[in-house]
Structure formats: structure tokens, C-alpha cells
Amino acid sequence: MLQFFSLVNIMLQSWDVNEWQYDNNSTFSVIEYSHLISLDITSVHLDYVAQFLLETKAHLPRLTELKVSYDQLKMVTMNFTRDATQRNFSKVKRLIVEESTVFSKDVYQYFPSL
């Protein structure tokens, strides 16, 4: 069972450089990581962040720890307003970002378990 996952890949994976902006994913099935509790995507291209965090691409029902670039997180969540990412964050208790950041009120609303 995959509980901890760390990915390092700064290369673009998709043909469409703006694919991370699309919420529709009718071409592919949603991948469920049913046992994943910790995800480290600090050293990846933006489209990998979207692949793991968009609920139209992945379902992370037990994720409690997320390590990610704050700037990429803001982009993929569309400044913490995107509904298609919020469900995967419902149980995240620990958000680790590389940069020293004081989180806004929006972040705490988006991550209700912080």
C-alpha cells in the first residue's frame, strides 16, 4: 500500500502546457490513492501538481500531509478559489511549503483541518 510518495520531475509531461487549468477530465479515469497520507511534490513541474491535486484527475481521501511549492499551489487552486481541488484537501493537517509564508485566511478555509 502506497502511503508516502515523493516525486521529482521538473519536465513538462503533457502536450498542452495549459492542461493544468482544465477541470474537465473526460478522457481519463480518476486515479484513487486510497492509502496515501503524505505527498511531496515540491520538485515537480506545475502539471504534476495539477495531476495530483485536481479531483478530476486524482482522489486522495486520506491525505494528511502535503509538501508543495506555495506558488504552484496558488496557481493550481486559482488562488484558493477552485472547487475542483478543494475536496482533496479536506483532511490535510500539515501543509509544508518551501518558502517562509504566512498563510492567508483563504488558505485556512481551503484547508479546513490545518
C-alpha positions as CSV (number, residue, x, y, z in Angstrom):
1,M,0.0,0.0,0.0
2,L,1.4,3.4,-1.0
3,Q,1.3,5.7,2.0
4,F,4.1,8.1,1.3
5,F,5.0,9.4,-2.2
6,S,7.7,11.8,-3.3
7,L,8.1,12.8,-6.9
8,V,10.9,14.8,-8.5
9,N,10.4,15.7,-12.2
10,I,10.7,19.3,-13.5
11,M,9.9,18.3,-17.1
12,L,6.6,19.1,-18.7
13,Q,4.6,15.9,-19.0
14,S,1.6,16.9,-21.2
15,W,1.4,18.2,-24.8
16,D,-0.8,21.1,-23.7
17,V,1.1,23.4,-21.5
18,N,-2.2,24.8,-20.1
19,E,-3.8,21.5,-19.3
20,W,-3.5,22.1,-15.6
21,Q,-6.1,24.8,-15.9
22,Y,-8.8,22.5,-17.2
23,D,-11.3,20.9,-14.7
24,N,-12.8,18.5,-17.3
25,N,-11.1,15.1,-17.5
26,S,-13.4,13.0,-19.5
27,T,-10.6,11.4,-21.5
28,F,-9.0,9.7,-18.4
29,S,-10.2,7.9,-15.3
30,V,-9.7,9.4,-11.9
31,I,-6.9,7.6,-10.0
32,E,-7.6,6.9,-6.4
33,Y,-4.7,6.8,-4.0
34,S,-6.7,5.3,-1.2
35,H,-3.9,4.8,1.3
36,L,-1.7,7.9,0.5
37,I,-1.2,10.0,3.6
38,S,1.9,12.1,2.6
39,L,2.6,13.6,-0.8
40,D,5.8,15.5,-1.6
41,I,5.5,17.4,-4.9
42,T,7.9,20.2,-4.2
43,S,10.3,19.5,-7.1
44,V,7.9,18.9,-10.0
45,H,6.5,20.7,-13.0
46,L,3.2,22.5,-12.5
47,D,1.3,19.9,-14.4
48,Y,2.2,17.2,-11.9
49,V,0.8,19.4,-9.1
50,A,-2.4,19.6,-11.0
51,Q,-2.4,15.9,-11.8
52,F,-2.3,15.0,-8.1
53,L,-4.5,17.8,-6.7
54,L,-7.3,18.1,-9.1
55,E,-10.2,15.8,-8.1
56,T,-10.9,15.3,-11.8
57,K,-7.5,13.6,-12.1
58,A,-6.9,12.1,-8.6
59,H,-8.7,11.3,-5.4
60,L,-6.7,11.5,-2.2
61,P,-9.2,10.5,0.6
62,R,-6.6,10.1,3.4
63,L,-4.0,12.8,2.5
64,T,-2.9,14.5,5.7
65,E,0.4,15.9,4.7
66,L,1.2,17.9,1.6
67,K,4.6,19.3,0.6
68,V,4.3,21.6,-2.4
69,S,5.6,24.9,-3.8
70,Y,3.3,27.6,-2.5
71,D,3.4,29.5,-5.8
72,Q,2.4,26.3,-7.7
73,L,-0.3,25.6,-5.2
74,K,-1.8,29.1,-5.6
75,M,-1.8,28.7,-9.4
76,V,-3.4,25.2,-9.4
77,T,-6.1,26.3,-6.9
78,M,-6.6,29.6,-8.7
79,N,-5.7,31.5,-5.6
80,F,-7.6,29.1,-3.3
81,T,-10.9,29.5,-5.1
82,R,-11.0,26.4,-7.4
83,D,-13.6,23.9,-6.3
84,A,-12.0,21.1,-8.3
85,T,-9.1,20.9,-5.9
86,Q,-10.7,21.6,-2.6
87,R,-12.0,18.1,-1.9
88,N,-8.6,16.5,-1.9
89,F,-7.5,18.9,0.9
90,S,-10.3,18.2,3.4
91,K,-8.0,16.1,5.7
92,V,-4.7,17.8,5.2
93,K,-3.4,18.7,8.7
94,R,0.1,19.7,7.7
95,L,0.9,21.9,4.7
96,I,4.6,22.3,4.1
97,V,5.9,24.9,1.6
98,E,9.5,25.7,0.7
99,E,9.1,29.4,1.2
100,S,8.5,31.0,4.5
101,T,4.9,32.1,4.2
102,V,2.2,33.5,6.4
103,F,-0.9,31.8,5.2
104,S,-3.9,34.0,4.3
105,K,-7.4,33.3,5.7
106,D,-8.3,31.8,2.3
107,V,-5.7,29.0,2.8
108,Y,-7.2,28.1,6.1
109,Q,-10.7,28.0,4.6
110,Y,-9.4,25.9,1.8
111,F,-7.6,23.5,4.2
112,P,-10.1,23.2,7.0
113,S,-8.0,20.7,9.0
114,L,-4.9,22.9,9.3
